[in-house]
Amino acid sequence: MTKSSIIRQVVDLQAQAERLIRTGGNIPEIEAFSQYNDEIKTYLLDHINDEFVFNYIKTIPSLDINAIEIKSGIITVILGLFAGGTSAAYNERQKIERALEQIKEISNKYSSYEMMIRNCFDN
């Protein structure tokens, strides 16, 4: 992968994150974003030799939507029914909202580290 290619992918990942946050996303889109994030992060960790930048890249979280826990109880059921849906739909929406928070954090980290990444691939 060339320098311009990895930088373009980092910028693309940030654009995807922004679109997901703006539109609210869905489970398949979030899973695709998660996989893309993992691929880019793995590539960067394999190809960045600068220890300072490497340690920053390690702080970019992975996103596993299946690992996001939603507390459910009688309130969840009542809120789900009150909102006109089932508690399963309510739980899915809550899971998506929590994933979107993590996506924002991931995007912010890439944005903060983008210049450092560019410098690593200038050599």
VMD Tcl script that draws the C-alpha trace (Angstrom):
set ca {
  {0.00 0.00 0.00}
  {1.37 3.41 -0.89}
  {1.51 6.46 1.35}
  {-1.28 8.20 -0.55}
  {-3.38 5.03 -0.41}
  {-3.21 4.60 3.38}
  {-3.77 8.31 3.98}
  {-6.75 8.19 1.61}
  {-8.14 5.23 3.55}
  {-7.71 7.02 6.88}
  {-9.58 10.02 5.45}
  {-12.24 7.70 3.97}
  {-12.73 6.00 7.34}
  {-13.33 9.40 8.93}
  {-15.86 10.26 6.21}
  {-17.66 6.95 6.77}
  {-17.76 7.64 10.49}
  {-19.24 11.09 9.89}
  {-21.89 9.64 7.57}
  {-22.83 6.93 10.09}
  {-23.10 9.49 12.88}
  {-25.17 11.82 10.71}
  {-27.56 9.13 9.40}
  {-27.76 7.00 12.53}
  {-26.43 3.92 10.75}
  {-27.55 0.33 11.06}
  {-25.96 -2.88 12.29}
  {-24.51 -4.06 8.92}
  {-23.00 -0.62 8.22}
  {-21.48 -0.49 11.70}
  {-20.05 -3.99 11.30}
  {-18.49 -2.98 7.94}
  {-17.02 0.15 9.56}
  {-15.63 -1.96 12.38}
  {-13.93 -4.34 9.97}
  {-12.49 -1.43 7.94}
  {-11.16 0.18 11.12}
  {-9.49 -3.07 12.18}
  {-7.87 -3.49 8.74}
  {-6.48 0.04 8.70}
  {-5.29 -0.15 12.30}
  {-3.57 -3.49 11.66}
  {-1.86 -2.14 8.56}
  {-0.64 0.93 10.44}
  {0.65 -1.14 13.36}
  {2.49 -3.42 10.93}
  {4.08 -0.59 8.96}
  {4.81 2.25 11.39}
  {8.27 2.09 12.89}
  {8.08 5.28 14.94}
  {7.47 4.13 18.52}
  {5.74 7.37 19.52}
  {3.19 7.14 16.67}
  {2.89 3.36 17.10}
  {1.82 3.84 20.73}
  {-0.80 6.38 19.66}
  {-2.18 4.04 16.99}
  {-2.55 1.31 19.61}
  {-4.98 3.57 21.49}
  {-7.47 3.54 18.59}
  {-10.24 1.28 19.87}
  {-11.71 -1.64 18.00}
  {-15.46 -1.81 17.74}
  {-17.34 -5.04 18.40}
  {-21.04 -4.29 18.24}
  {-21.84 -7.75 19.59}
  {-19.86 -6.98 22.75}
  {-21.87 -3.84 23.50}
  {-24.09 -4.58 26.43}
  {-27.48 -3.03 26.88}
  {-29.13 -3.09 30.26}
  {-32.62 -4.36 29.90}
  {-35.36 -4.57 32.41}
  {-38.92 -3.55 32.95}
  {-38.10 0.08 32.09}
  {-36.61 -1.00 28.75}
  {-39.72 -2.99 27.93}
  {-42.02 -0.12 28.88}
  {-39.95 2.42 26.94}
  {-39.85 0.10 23.93}
  {-43.59 -0.37 23.98}
  {-44.21 3.31 24.61}
  {-42.03 4.18 21.61}
  {-44.25 2.00 19.46}
  {-41.84 -0.88 19.03}
  {-40.67 -3.99 20.73}
  {-38.01 -4.16 23.38}
  {-35.76 -5.94 20.85}
  {-35.98 -2.97 18.48}
  {-35.36 -0.60 21.36}
  {-32.32 -2.64 22.47}
  {-30.96 -2.66 18.91}
  {-31.31 1.11 18.68}
  {-29.54 1.51 22.04}
  {-26.74 -0.75 20.80}
  {-26.43 1.34 17.63}
  {-26.33 4.56 19.67}
  {-23.51 3.19 21.85}
  {-21.65 2.01 18.74}
  {-22.01 5.46 17.20}
  {-20.38 6.97 20.29}
  {-17.43 4.60 19.81}
  {-17.32 5.40 16.09}
  {-17.04 9.10 16.94}
  {-14.14 8.33 19.29}
  {-12.41 6.23 16.61}
  {-12.86 8.98 14.02}
  {-11.55 11.63 16.40}
  {-8.43 9.57 17.10}
  {-7.69 9.09 13.39}
  {-8.25 12.80 12.86}
  {-5.84 13.67 15.67}
  {-3.19 11.22 14.46}
  {-3.55 11.86 10.73}
  {-0.61 14.27 10.50}
  {1.63 11.92 12.47}
  {0.63 9.06 10.15}
  {1.39 11.23 7.10}
  {4.85 11.99 8.50}
  {5.58 8.29 9.07}
  {4.86 7.51 5.43}
  {6.86 10.50 4.09}
  {10.15 8.65 4.62}
}
mol new
graphics top color blue
foreach p $ca { graphics top sphere $p radius 0.5 }
foreach p [lrange $ca 0 end-1] q [lrange $ca 1 end] { graphics top cylinder $p $q radius 0.2 }
display resetview
